Amino acid sequence: MKKIVFNTLGCLLIITCFICSCRKDVSDELPPVINFITPADNQNFSVFDTATVRFIVTDETQLTSVTLTLIDANYTPVLPSVNVPIAGKSIDKTVLYLLDNVLLESGIYYFKVSVSDGFNFLSNYRQINLTAAPRKVHAYFVVTNLLNNSYISKIDTDFILTSYANYTGDFKSMDVNSYAQRLYVCGISSGDFYAYNTVSGALQWFLNNPNTQTPYFESIVSEKNNVFISDYNFTIKGYNFNGAQQYLFNVQNNFYPIKLFRHSNYLFAEAKDIASSAKKIIVYDAVNASGVQETSLSMDVIAMHTIDNDNVFVWGNNGNQPEMKIYSISGNGFWSPYTIAAGTIYSVAQVNATTYLIAHSDGIIYRYTYSNNSLLPYINGANATKVIYDDANQQIVSAVGNQLKFYDYSSTNLLQTVTAPDSVLDIGVLYNR
């Protein structure tokens, strides 16, 4: 009889514990409470500020995790999360949060506090307004080539030129990526593709040129963490900034890609028929690496620039006649807003969506203004073969033989002349972001 009573009491004890456990689960259906104290809603900050973030979290039973993260308007984290130590079932926490990502753009962001009590997960948000770090020049890069040896020089902000990198082979294309802090350069018939870390100066990765003395690499264009390279083998390949291939675009019907341009979610490619002089513009979906549309082209492209989401300036030469055309994505066609005097366009730099600088074979740098469709001489006797615009310092940088000339954009006054080792083939500017 005692044994039966013991077993009955044991069963009652187990049932009682189970009921209590169920009651605890029911009682813990209440989520934690999160209250922001600071910063104030819509408070203004700048990149590199330290925000004082204070919040109070409480729960009626327990807290198992608390994290603080800065997210953008698309709710994507843009800085590392902070794991907050937990003591008991309530905390009053102040975090000094350093907004130290130089790549952050101006706009709306949110501090996000995420909390779990083991049963419930809850987040609360505090909106802030962030101003981007001022854009600053870190250096200028210059490429020269002598006797099939390519030389990359670096010019610092004091206009001091030093040797940066040398390699055996010819030169075809260069792109400076300030977002990823990378310098990309390649040859065409013998030069390899090189990716340099602009912070350390180290060679990060490279691609071999088959070196058959026939064209191979054609053009480089980069954006954020990706770089796209066109080649003579009818392909465009996309790599991340560490050298892992991410994309493959195929060019068909015996056309091979030459100059590339990134616009919005598109990749533009100037393509040439391998057996004739025929050319066309091909528009790809840059995300899915798929063709969207194409149309015939009447020029050798020198440059392409974004006007707005639907329109792209395409600059080039058709024999001895420069061409300035606007390509409409929605219309898949060109139209010409202005006829430039006969000669050759050597280089075009974009100042903004409506203003462009054109280095012409007559020795003049012209300024074209799209808003009023005017083309006027801007710097006479410049004799520039390459021109770029430095938007951080509002300066024009041009190449004349082995000299680089720096002009103030507003006054066109010559500020500085720097001598390179040989004739300048290309110039790029590296910013802090």
N, C-alpha and C positions, 0 to 999 in steps of 0.2 A: 504493500500500500504506500509506503514512504517513497518508493521509487517512482510510482505513478504520479504522486503529488509533486515531486521534484521536476519531472518532465513537464507537467502541466504549468508549473511556475516558470520554467525555462521558456516555454513557448510564449507565455504571456509577456515575459520580459523582452523577447525578440520582437513581438508584435508592437509593443509599446515603443521600443527604439525606432522601429520602422515608421510609425506614425509621427514621432517627434522629428525624424529626418524629413519626412514629407512636409511637415509644418514649416521647417526651416527653409526648404526650397520655395514654398509659397511665400514666406515672409521676405525672401530675398528677390522676389520679383520686382521690388522697388529699385530703380537704377540709381547710381550715384548722382550727386548734384555738383555741377561745376559752375563757379562764379568767377568771372574775370574782374580783377580790380584795376590793373594797369596792363597795357597802355589804354588810353581813352579810345573810344571808337572813332575810326578815321583819323587817328593821329598821324602826323607827317614825320617821316624818317628819310635819311639818305644812306646810300650804300657806305659801309664802314662805320655807321653809327652803332652804338650799343643800346639796345632796347631793354628797358626794365619791365619784365613780364611777371606780374604777380597774379596768382589765382588761388582760390580756395576750393578744395574738393572734399566732400563728405559722403559717407555711406552708412546705413544703419547697421551693417554687419562687419564688412571688411573691405579693404582695397588690395588688389593684387598687382596692378600695373598702372602707371601714370607716365605719359610721354608728352613732350612739347615739340611741335614741328612748325616751320614756316612753309606755307604752300602758296602757289600762285593762283590766278583767277580761274585756272582750269583744274584746281585742286591737286596739282602735282607738287610733291615736295621739291624745294629748291635749296634747302640747307639740311645738314644732318639733324636727326631727331635727338632730343635730350631725354634720357631716361631719368625720371625723378625718383629719388629714394622714398620708400614708404615706411611710415611709422604709425601704426594704429589704423583707425578707420576714418581719419580726417587729417588733412594736411593744409597748411597755409604756406605756399611756396613762392619765393621770388627767384627768378632766373635772369641773369645778365646775359642777354642773347646778342652775340656779335653778328651783325649783318655784313659778313666779310666776303661775299661772292661778287667779284668785280663784274661778272657777266650778267648780273641781274639788271633787267631793264626797268624803266620808270613804269609805274602802274599800281594796280590794286593787288594787295597780298593779304594773307590771313595767318594769324597765329592760331594753331589748332592744338587743343588739349584733348587727348584721348585717354579714357579711363576704363578700367575693368574691375569688377568686384568678384570675378570668378564665375559669375552667372550672367551678368549684363555688361554690355559694351556701349559706351557713350562718348560722343565728341561734342565739343563746343568751340566756337570760332570768335575771333576778334579781328575786325578789318583794320588794315593800316594802308597808308599811301606811301609809296617808296619812290625816291628820286634816284636815277642811275648815277653811277660814278662819272665824273667828267671824262670825256674821251681824250686820251693823251698819246702822243707819239713816243714809241720806245726806240725805233730805229728805222732806217731806210736800207733796203737791200738792192744791190746793183750787180748785174751779170755782164761779164765781158768774155770774149773767146779769142784765143790766139793760137794758131797752129794746132787746131783741134784739141786744145786744152781749155776747159771752161773754168772761170774764176768768179767766185761770189765774194763781193766785198760788202762791208757793213758800215754805214754812216750813222754815228750817234747824234744825239740832240745838240751837241756842240759842233757839229759838222766835221768831226774827225773821222777819216776813212781808215779802216783796218781790214786785213784779209780775214774772211770768214770760213771759206771752204774752197778747195780746188779738186777737180776730177778730170780724168781723161775722157774726152768725148766732145761731141758738138753740143749746141744748145738749140732748143726749140721753144720751150714754154716755161713760165714761172707763175706761181700764185702764192701770195702771203696770206695766211689764215690767222687773223688776230684772235678769233674766238677760241680755237684749239691751240694757239701759239705754235703754229707749224709753218715751215717754209718748204714748199714743194717745187721741184725743178726737174726738167727732163731734156734729153736730146731728141734727135729725130732718126738719124742713121747710125750713130755710134754711141751717143750719150745714154746712160742708164737713167732710171727714175729714182730720185732721192727725196726722202722726207726727213727734214731736220727739226729737232726740238729747239725753238727759238729762245727758250729760257736757259737751257744748259749748253746749247750749241752742238749737242750730240746728234749723230746720225741715228734716227729711230728705226728706219727700215728702208728697203730699196727694192726695185724690180729690175731685172736684167733686160737690156736691149739685146736682141739676137745678134746685133752687130754684123749683119750681112751686107752693110753699106747700101741698103735700100731703106726707104722710109719705114718707121715703126711707130714710136710715140708721136702723137700729133698735137694734143692740147691738154691742158690741166685747168680744172675749175673746182673750187672747194666751197663748202658752206657748213658752218658749225663743225660737227665732228666727222664730216664725210668729205672725201675727195674723189672726183671723177676724172678718168683718164681715157682719152680716145686713142685708137691705134689703127694702123693700116690694115689690120686683119678683120675689118668690118665689125668691130665690137667697141663698146664703151663699158669700162669696168668701174665700179664704185667700191671704195675701201673706207673703213673707219680710220681714225687718226693713228691707230696702232698698227695698221697694215692688214687687218682681216677683211677679206673681200665680202661685201654685202650685196652688191648689185651686179647684174649683167644685162646690158642692152645690146640687142643684135640689130645691125644695119643690113638691110637686104637689097637684092636686085643689083649687085655689083657696085653699090655706092659705099664709100668708106667715110667715117666721120672725121671732121677736121676741128674747127673751133667750136667750143662748148660754152654754154651760158645757163646759169640757174636763175629761174624766175618763178617766184611763188612755189607752187607744187609741181612745176614743170622743169624738164631739162631740154634745152634747145641744142640742136646739133646742126652745124653747117656740114653738108655731105656732098662728096664729089664722085661722079661716075669714074670708075677705074679706067675705062677705055675711051672716054671723050671729055669734053670740057663742060658737060652738063652738071648743074649743081641744084641743090634744093635745101630747104630748111625742114628738119624733122622735129616734131614736138613730141616728147615722151612724158608719160606720167612718172615723175621722179620717185614716187613711193613704191609703185608696183612694177617699175621697170618695163612698162608696156608702151607701145606706140599709140599716139592719140591721133595725129594728123600730120600732113606734110604738104608742101607746095614748092613750085619751082623757084629758083633764085637766079638773079642776073648779075651778081657781083662776087668778088672775092672779099669775104667779110673781114673787116678790121676790128670791129667792136660791136657789142650789143649792150643795151641799157634798158632798165625798167622805167616806163613812164607811169603806168598804173596797172591794176590787175589784169586788164584786157589788152594792153598795148605795150609793145617793145620796140625801141629804136634799133635799127640795124644799119650800120655804117660800113662802107666799103668802096671798092673801085671796080669799074667796068672798063678795062683798058685804061685810057687816059681821061676817063670821066668819073669823078667821085660821085657816089650815090648815098643819099640819106633817105631811108625809107622807114615807115612805121608798119610793123606787122600786127594785125588784129587777130587775136586768138579766136574770138567768136566768129569772125568772118573768114578765117584761114586765108588771108591775102594781104598784099602790100599796097600802100599808097605813099606818094612822095610829097611832103609839105614844102620842099624848097629845092632849087637846083643850084649846086655849088659850081664855082668856076672850074674850068678844065685844069687838069693836073692830077695830083695823087694825094689822097689822105694817108698820112703816116700813122696817126694816132688820134684817139678821141678820149677825153676824160669827162666824166659826169660830175658837175658841181651839185646839182639837185635835179629833181624830176623835170624841170623846165629849162635848165641851163647847161650848156656843153662847151668844152674847149676843143678846138680842132687844129691839129698840127698839119699844115698844108705844105706841099712841095714848093710853093712860091716863097717860103721862108716866114710866113706870117702865122701866128696863132690867132685863130678867129674865135669869137664867142657867139654861139647861136642860142637865141632865146625862143623857145617853142611857143610860149604864151602869146607873143606878138609876131612870131614868125620872122625874126630879123637875124641877119648874119652880118657882123661888123668886125673889122680888124681890132684885135685886142692887144697883141704884142707884136710890133713890127720888127723884122730882122732877127727873129728868134732862131730861125733855121733848125727847129727842133725835129728830131726823128721819133721822139717819144715824149708824151706829156701825161702827167698824173695830177690829181688834185688832192691835197692834204686837207681834209675837212676839219681836223682838230685845230690846226694853226692857220687855216684859211690861206694856204700857200699853194703856188703852182710850182711843180718840179718838172724840169724839162731836160732832155739829153741832147747835147750838141757835140758830136764826135766823142771824145773821151771826157767831156766836161758835163757836170750836172749843175744846172742853174736854178736857184731858188728865188721865186718872185713873190712879193706880197700880192694877194689876189685883188684887193680893192684898188690899190694904187698902181699896180704892175711894176713897182720899183724892184730892181734887182737887189736881193738881200745878201746872197752868198754864192760863190762858185767853188765847186769841189772837183778835183781832177781824179779820174778813175785810171786804173792800169792800162786800159785800152778802150777802144770804141764801145760805148754803152749799148747793149742789146735790149736790156729790159730794166725796169725800176719797179720796186714794190715798197709799200709802207706798212710797218708793223705798229699797231696800236695796242693799248693795254686791254682792250676788249673788242 
